[in-house]
Amino acid sequence: MWVLLKDFLLVSLGMGIGVVLMCILKVGKEADCEMKQLEESEDN
């Protein structure tokens, strides 16, 4: 019973870390796009 609970907690922890990493990468990509647009508007 404890093994099953431990496995469930580890899987949940792994999924949570994966979701957080995806969110961080998405925010970083959007920030890069925004910085690029800002640089292009300053050049013009």
C-alpha positions in Angstrom: 0.0 0.0 0.0 2.8 2.4 0.9 4.7 1.6 -2.3 1.6 2.5 -4.4 1.1 5.8 -2.5 4.8 6.6 -2.9 4.7 5.9 -6.6 1.6 8.0 -7.0 3.3 10.9 -5.2 6.4 10.6 -7.4 4.4 10.6 -10.6 2.4 13.6 -9.4 5.6 15.4 -8.5 7.1 14.6 -11.9 4.0 15.9 -13.7 4.0 19.1 -11.6 7.7 19.7 -12.4 7.0 19.1 -16.1 4.1 21.6 -16.2 6.2 24.3 -14.4 9.1 23.8 -16.8 6.7 24.1 -19.8 5.3 27.3 -18.4 8.7 28.8 -17.8 9.8 27.9 -21.3 6.7 29.4 -22.8 7.1 32.7 -20.8 10.8 32.9 -21.9 9.9 32.4 -25.5 7.3 35.1 -25.4 9.7 37.4 -23.7 12.3 36.8 -26.4 9.7 37.6 -29.1 8.7 40.8 -27.3 12.4 41.9 -26.9 12.9 41.2 -30.6 9.9 43.4 -31.5 11.1 46.1 -29.2 14.6 46.1 -30.8 13.0 46.2 -34.3 10.8 49.2 -33.4 13.8 51.1 -32.0 15.8 50.5 -35.2 13.0 52.1 -37.3 
